Amino acid sequence: MAKYDWDKLTLEFIASGLTIEDFAMVKKIPLGTVNKAASRYKWVEKRSETGKKTVEKSLEVVSDDRAAQLAEQNQKDLTAAALLRDKIMQMVQGGDLEAKDVRALAGSLKDVQAVVRLALGASTENTDMNINSDFESWLNERIAES
């Protein structure tokens, strides 16, 4: 029967922050014996690998937590954007708007659209430069109909 449980001692060493010398002293095992076991069972390499895995796992947990927070915030942004869009539409349908009001509402709707696109992970860059003037024309038509 073996004098030492090297599997258990390997795990203890890996989990500790002790040097091989300090570990031998704490466990009251001759340093030469511990050095041989550390070499045979690759204690230092295993500790290093465990450390790397711990860091990777930690980063995954942080990343998952941040992703959940971002998703929650994006949902709140989408809800707020929908409320703002509805309010803009109410103002347009209520009529009695001057040209400056139409421009302000067009700008506000553009900002709301940017929030929605950003929250959904889409580009906020507008590739169609006629969208603002088209929307302004649309608002003017609605005002004229009222």
N, C-alpha and C positions, 0 to 999 in steps of 0.2 A: 504494500500500500504506500502511495506517495506521501511524503512528509508534508508537502504544501499543496493546497488546491490552487493551481496556477490559473485556472479559468476564472475563479473568483478573484484572485489577486490581480489578474489582468484587468478585469472590469473595475476594480477599486482604484488601480493606478490611473486608468483612463479617466475616471470620474474625478480624480483628485487633481490638484494643481501642484502637487509635490514633484520635486526632482527625483530621479531614481535613488540618489543617495539618501535624501530625506525619507522617501518611502521605505527604504530598507531599514532605516533607523526606527521609524514609527512602528513597523511590523516586526522589528527585532529579528530580522533575517540577515545573515551575512551579506555584505555588499556584493561580493563575488558571485554568490548564488543568485541574487536579484539581477545583477548585470547579465548573467547567462540567460536567465528567464526572459528578461526584457528584450534581449537580442533574438532569442528563439521565437518568442510570441509577438515580436514587433510592437512592443508597447508604445514607443514614441510615434511610430507611423500610424498606429490605430488611433492614438489620441489626436493626432493632427487631422486624420480623416474624419473622426467624430466631430471635431471642432468645425471643420468645413461644412459638414452636413447640418450641424446645429445652426450655423450662420445662414445657410441656404433655407432651412425650414423657417427660421425666424423671419427672413425676408419674405417668404411666401405668405406667412401669417399676416405680416404688416401689409403686404400688397393686397391680400384678400380683404382685410379690414378697410383699407383705403378705397378699394373698388366698391365695397358695400356702401361706404359713406358717400362716394361720388354718385352712385346709382340713386341713393335716397335724395341727395341734393338735386340731381337732375330731375327727379320726379316732381319735387317741389317747384323747380323752375318751370317745368312744363305746365303745372297747374296754374302758377301765377301768370304765365304767358297766355294761357287760354282765357283766364279772367280778363286780362288786359285787352286781348283781341275782341272778346265779347263786348267790353265797354266801348271800344273804338267803334265797333259795328253799331251799337246803340246810338252813339253820337252821330254817326253818318246817317242812319235811318231817321233820326230825329230831325234832320235837316237844319235849315237856318244857319249854315256854316259859311264863313267868308273864306276867301282864297288862302289867307294865312292859316286859318284853322285846318283847311284841307292839307296844306303842306305839313303842318305840325302833326296831324294824324297820320299822314303818309310816312313821316319820319318815325313816329312812334310804332307804327305797324312794322316798319323795317327792323327796328330794334327788337320787337317781340319775335319776329321771324328769326333773327340772328340768335336769340336766346334759345328758341326751340331747336334750331339746327345744331347749335353747340351742344345742347343737352342730349340730342340724339346721336351725337358723334359725327355729324356731317360738317362739311366746310361752311364757314360763314362768309366766304368770299362769294360775291355775286358775279357770275360770268355773263349774265345778260344785263347790259347797261340800260335797257329800255324799261325795266321792271318798275322803277319809281315813277316815270312819266306815265306808263300804262296804268298804274294804280291811281295816280292823281287824276287821270282822265276818267277812270272808273268812278272815283269818288265824286267828281264834278257831275257826271251823268246822273248818279244817284241823288245828288242834291237838286239837280234840275227837275227830276221826276217828282220830288216831294212837294 
